Amino acid sequence: MIRVAVVDDHPIARRGIEQVLTETGRTQVVASAASTAALADAFAALAAPPDVIVLDLYHDAEAPNLEAVAELASTARVLVMSASGRREDVLGAVKAGAAGYVTKHANPEMFLAAVETVAAGGFALSPQLADILQAELGRVHRPASGGARVAGTQELSVREGEALGLIARGFTHSQVATRMGVTKATVDTYVERIRAKLQVGNKAELTRAALDRMGRIPPP
């Protein structure tokens, strides 16, 4: 059973999220609050932190509450759920420590899959956000304008960048191999090189590094 906490300052939205989670029989809502301050009070009554915190990025604020993401990410895995699908919000949330980002346009099945992925230690993105990520990664692994290398990075090859984009979208190494027309062993080699160049370990770190590299490139 996945233990979930929900933070959303809109009562109807919060109740809907709770209902979707409860109806599955695979998740348990152990805390629910309109703000992180109220959630802290609810945490005091829990024997252990939740497995996943579903957090509205704009709760109780007109700007993305990235400080809340960073604070909560130190106690549990955070899945941001927001009406915003803007590039800067996604980048900001992931850099602050979020393990996933889904928009409120997601259907219940997609949302639940994201919760389960995050609870299992993975990284989850709504499909439309993953498409944005793939497009941005296509630019990131190329040299900066004028042929200069982006400071503080090691350039990925075109194929390494392609593999990273697919992995960040949630594909397995076997699926990446099929899409790229290479063997799984070749993809494994790409991933080893990517991890060495970006100095990261698991899939969540790979995705976060990919988004971090995106953030170094100014938007078009």
Secondary structure, 3 states (H helix, E strand, C coil): CEEEEEECCCHHHHHHHHHHHHHCCCEEEEEEECCHHHHHHHHCCCCCCCCEEEECCCCCCCCCCHHHHHHHHCCCEEEEEECCCCHHHHHHHHHHCCCEEEECCCCHHHHHHHHHHHHCCCCEECHHHHHHHHHHHHHHCCCCHHHCCCCCCCCCCHHHHHHHHHHHCCCCHHHHHHHHCCCHHHHHHHHHHHHHHHCCCCHHHHHHHHHHHHHCCCCC
